Amino acid sequence: MRVLSGIQTTGNLHLGNYLGAIKNWVKMQDEGECLYFLADLHAITVHNDPAALRQNTREMAAALIAAGIDPDRSILFNQAQVPAHAELAWLLNCTARIGWLNRMTQFKEKSGKNREGASVGLYVYPVLQAADILIYQTTHVPVGEDQRQHLELTRDIAIKFNTDFEREIFTIPEPYIGATAARIMSLRDGTSKMSKSDPSDMSRINLTDDADMIAQKIRKAKTDPEPLPESLDGLEGRPEAKNLVNIFAALAEKTPAEVLAEYAGQGFGQFKPALADLLVETLAPITARFNALRSDSTALDDHLAKGAEKARTLAQPTLDAAYEALGLVHRT
Ligand code: TYM
């Protein structure tokens, strides 16, 4: 089993990233060979402040290590230090079809009304993501639900390339999407995803939030006046309540049904403080480690350089095989 996943370096880690993806990344370190990377080349597809990018890249490395990614066991690196990602992306741009990219919902959301003014990079973003995955013969990709469409595109690109050139150049990867935490929603609106780009900081829990801030955000989180129901059916049509139960379940490593069995009949006046306590218990040690690591940029750069060296070695054979299959004259 070879595991790979990435995270953009556009801001800080939030609870959606942690429960939807990173928690699984940490667990999978016991199950296979893991590569985790900072998607800095993806971050520049939208407006980019160079100083912020540099800082975010290092801080995201610190956040991942603080969350439990062990740079001695996993290969932790940033895309910009492994040129094979961008090189393979070009080859795959020639395999991916415009019609396939036109169906990508994330591009439509991110480009919004100003589609003509969006960067070409934002449009071909999913092709670079396919290159990230396929360059390492990845078998499993742990991600949140919002990445499912990009993973399907990755599989389509790999299948077409293998078929066109009549060789098994790429392994066809499987998405690994958890059951309860695959889509953590905003604390202010249970119908939209918790995200870095939401202008309201009250909509998300950040890794950098302290215990008081977490308690305040949970206290102010949108809910409804009903008590918690006995069964999952009772959460239908109550997106905010469902989201808080899912967050509780993911943190406690229980199913949502088990959480309801414990809290059925209780109102949010009782449930919210229990949830805030659980959040603080989980996040406080991660935040403390993050604060200890974030300022040592020399140590972080060192981890990333070592990770990138290993990643380059693993990537090269696939890149060579792809050049060869296409008939490109190249050095090996
Ligand atoms: P990114 O940086 O938006 O998010 C990183 C991971 O966090 C997950 N996630 C969520 N999960 C549950 N609920 C949420 N509210 C939530 N918000 C974010 C995402 O699904 C993701 O797993 N395109 C990717 C980065 C990427 C990548 C890759 C991932 C680039 N190349 C190759 C996998 C493989 C992205 O923007 O993730």
Boltz pocket constraint, residues with backbone or C-beta under 6 A from the ligand:
constraints:
  - pocket:
      binder: B
      contacts: [[A, 4], [A, 5], [A, 6], [A, 7], [A, 8], [A, 9], [A, 16], [A, 17], [A, 18], [A, 19], [A, 20], [A, 21], [A, 22], [A, 39], [A, 42], [A, 128], [A, 129], [A, 132], [A, 133], [A, 141], [A, 142], [A, 143], [A, 144], [A, 145], [A, 146], [A, 147], [A, 181], [A, 182], [A, 183], [A, 184], [A, 185], [A, 193], [A, 194], [A, 195]]
      max_distance: 6.0
